[in-house]
Amino acid sequence: MYITLLCVGKIKEKYWQDAIAEYAKRLRSYHQFQIITVADEKDPAQESDKALAQLKEREGERLLKHIRDDDYVVALEISGKAYDTLALADWLQRLDAQGHSHLVFVIGGSYGLADSVCARSNAALSFSKLTFPHQLMRVIFCEQLYRTARINSGQKYHK
């Protein structure tokens, strides 16, 4: 299976970069895995609903340029479906069995995902009702994807 993590904004902190790089390296033993990052927008002068929607749409346009018509797109958003790790592993295995050979998981920027990206998504996934910084969410996502890969390959699952 080919998996892309598509994100908004660069990771500036080395400790987050190191954690993401470690899990990405581990993941490549199980999947073809890549991370694509698009530029984030600067905070608007006024945080009106209209200004924030425009900011998200500009980021969304950048994200959509990296999504192909045949990609199965999963938006990571707080309102998405929540799974425990075993159920997530099962869901990913079912997607693979259904012929979805390229999964694209999308993490938005500080203000979330554009409506256009959510509309293009085939599914929405939530890791928690809590709000996480998008940098930390990349680490959590990569760790859980690695854990599901181990489960689906029949390796020991550490609780």
C-alpha positions as CSV (number, residue, x, y, z in Angstrom):
1,M,0.0,0.0,0.0
2,Y,1.2,3.5,-0.8
3,I,0.5,6.1,1.9
4,T,1.0,9.8,1.8
5,L,0.7,12.2,4.7
6,L,-0.2,15.6,3.3
7,C,0.3,18.5,5.7
8,V,0.2,22.2,6.0
9,G,3.2,24.0,7.4
10,K,6.8,23.1,8.1
11,I,8.0,21.6,11.4
12,K,10.5,23.9,13.0
13,E,11.3,22.1,16.2
14,K,14.0,19.5,15.8
15,Y,12.5,17.1,18.4
16,W,9.2,16.9,16.3
17,Q,11.3,16.4,13.1
18,D,13.3,13.6,14.7
19,A,10.2,11.8,16.0
20,I,8.5,12.0,12.6
21,A,11.6,10.9,10.8
22,E,12.0,7.9,13.1
23,Y,8.4,6.7,12.5
24,A,8.6,7.4,8.8
25,K,11.8,5.3,8.6
26,R,10.0,2.4,10.5
27,L,6.9,2.7,8.3
28,R,8.9,2.2,5.1
29,S,9.4,-1.4,6.1
30,Y,5.6,-1.9,5.7
31,H,4.4,0.7,3.2
32,Q,5.6,3.0,0.6
33,F,5.3,6.1,2.7
34,Q,5.9,9.8,2.0
35,I,5.2,13.1,3.7
36,I,4.3,16.1,1.6
37,T,4.2,19.6,3.2
38,V,2.6,22.6,1.7
39,A,3.2,26.2,2.9
40,D,0.9,27.6,5.5
41,E,-0.6,31.1,5.4
42,K,0.4,33.9,7.8
43,D,-2.1,34.7,10.4
44,P,-4.6,37.3,9.1
45,A,-4.5,40.8,10.6
46,Q,-8.1,40.3,11.8
47,E,-9.3,36.8,12.8
48,S,-12.8,37.2,11.3
49,D,-14.7,34.2,10.1
50,K,-14.3,35.4,6.5
51,A,-10.5,36.0,6.8
52,L,-10.0,32.5,8.4
53,A,-12.1,30.8,5.7
54,Q,-10.0,32.5,3.0
55,L,-6.8,31.5,4.7
56,K,-7.9,27.8,4.9
57,E,-9.1,27.9,1.3
58,R,-5.7,29.1,0.1
59,E,-4.0,26.3,2.1
60,G,-6.6,23.9,0.8
61,E,-5.8,24.9,-2.8
62,R,-2.2,23.9,-2.2
63,L,-3.2,20.6,-0.6
64,L,-5.6,19.7,-3.5
65,K,-2.8,20.1,-6.0
66,H,-1.2,17.0,-4.5
67,I,-4.3,14.8,-4.6
68,R,-5.0,12.7,-7.7
69,D,-8.5,11.6,-8.8
70,D,-7.9,8.0,-7.9
71,D,-6.5,8.7,-4.4
72,Y,-8.5,7.6,-1.3
73,V,-8.4,10.7,0.8
74,V,-8.8,10.8,4.6
75,A,-9.1,14.1,6.3
76,L,-7.9,14.2,9.9
77,E,-10.4,16.3,11.7
78,I,-11.9,16.4,15.2
79,S,-15.4,15.6,13.9
80,G,-14.2,12.4,12.0
81,K,-14.8,8.8,13.0
82,A,-12.7,7.6,16.0
83,Y,-11.2,4.1,16.2
84,D,-9.1,2.3,18.8
85,T,-5.8,1.1,17.4
86,L,-7.1,-2.4,16.6
87,A,-10.1,-1.1,14.8
88,L,-8.0,1.4,12.9
89,A,-5.7,-1.5,11.8
90,D,-8.7,-3.4,10.6
91,W,-10.2,-0.5,8.7
92,L,-6.9,0.1,6.9
93,Q,-6.6,-3.5,6.0
94,R,-10.2,-3.5,4.6
95,L,-9.4,-0.4,2.5
96,D,-6.4,-2.2,1.1
97,A,-8.5,-5.3,0.3
98,Q,-11.1,-3.1,-1.4
99,G,-8.3,-2.0,-3.8
100,H,-7.5,1.4,-2.4
101,S,-3.8,1.3,-3.2
102,H,-3.0,4.9,-2.5
103,L,-4.2,6.5,0.7
104,V,-3.7,10.2,1.4
105,F,-4.1,11.4,4.9
106,V,-4.5,15.2,5.3
107,I,-3.6,17.3,8.3
108,G,-4.6,20.9,8.1
109,G,-2.8,24.0,9.5
110,S,-3.4,25.9,12.7
111,Y,-7.0,26.7,11.7
112,G,-8.0,23.4,10.3
113,L,-8.9,22.1,6.9
114,A,-10.6,24.0,4.1
115,D,-14.1,23.0,3.2
116,S,-12.9,22.1,-0.3
117,V,-10.5,19.5,1.2
118,C,-13.1,18.0,3.4
119,A,-15.5,17.8,0.4
120,R,-12.8,15.9,-1.6
121,S,-12.2,13.5,1.2
122,N,-13.6,10.0,1.1
123,A,-13.5,9.7,4.9
124,A,-12.8,11.7,8.0
125,L,-10.7,10.3,10.9
126,S,-10.4,11.6,14.4
127,F,-7.7,10.7,16.9
128,S,-9.4,12.5,19.8
129,K,-12.0,15.1,20.7
130,L,-9.0,17.0,22.1
131,T,-7.3,19.7,20.0
132,F,-3.6,19.0,19.2
133,P,-1.0,21.2,17.6
134,H,-0.7,20.1,14.0
135,Q,3.0,19.3,14.6
136,L,2.2,16.9,17.4
137,M,-0.6,15.4,15.3
138,R,2.0,14.3,12.7
139,V,3.9,12.4,15.3
140,I,0.8,10.8,16.7
141,F,-0.4,9.9,13.2
142,C,2.9,8.4,12.2
143,E,3.2,6.4,15.4
144,Q,-0.3,5.0,15.1
145,L,0.2,4.1,11.4
146,Y,3.4,2.3,12.4
147,R,1.5,0.4,15.1
148,T,-1.3,-0.6,12.7
149,A,1.2,-1.8,10.2
150,R,2.8,-4.1,12.8
151,I,-0.6,-5.4,13.8
152,N,-1.6,-6.1,10.2
153,S,1.7,-7.9,9.5
154,G,1.0,-10.2,12.4
155,Q,3.7,-8.8,14.6
156,K,3.4,-8.2,18.4
157,Y,1.2,-5.3,19.4
158,H,2.4,-3.5,22.5
159,K,-0.4,-2.0,24.6
